[in-house]
Amino acid sequence: MTSDRLDQPRALRRTLRPHYDPEAFGRLSEQIARFLGTARFIVYMTVFVSVWVIWNVAAPARLTFDPYPFIFLTLMLSLQASYAAPLILLAQNRQDDRDRVQYEQDRETSERNQAEIEYLTREIAGLRIALSEVATRDYLRAELNRLLEELRDGAQERR
């Protein structure tokens, strides 16, 4: 019995499954999904189906390949739809993941901004309290005038 050793790399295993880069495949699926959602795709599909139907209705019988019920066309459109739906879902899931990450970053930024606003509010409140304790020029004048009056009153009483 062999045990996995942490001081040695694992031996490469051969597998029959194909290897693909999930990120590259995801980007490709997003590009396809974006294309499927455009007016250009609708125009291309309309032209394709129109040419297919016109060819198989108007062409001589020996040149047609899909007679009236257009079963092969239906098969082709079903095949296209069966690939398009999962690709669109994959693109939506990737977008949801990006939105979730963006939401988390926005929430963290909002929390930091809120903390900074609360800090600045406390600082402003502290400054206001400190300013109310600081003697203003008018307060000093009033006090000096009051002391001057007291001194004059005291000087007049001594006379």
SULTABEL-V13935 format. One record per pair of residues at least 12 apart in sequence whose C-alpha atoms are under 10 Angstrom apart, sorted by the first residue. I is the first residue (numbers start at 0). GAP is how many residues later the second one is. Records with the same first field share a line. If there is no record, write none. Layout:
I=GAP  GAP
//
This chain:
22=71
24=62  65
25=61  64  65  67  68
26=63  64  67
27=59  63
28=55  57  58  59  60  61  62  63  65
29=57  58  59  60  61  62  64  65
30=56  57  60
31=52  55  56  59
32=51  52  53  54  55  56  57  58  59
33=54  57
35=48  51  52
36=51
44=32
48=24  28
51=12  13  14  18  21
52=13  14  15  16  17  20
54=12
55=12  14
56=13
//
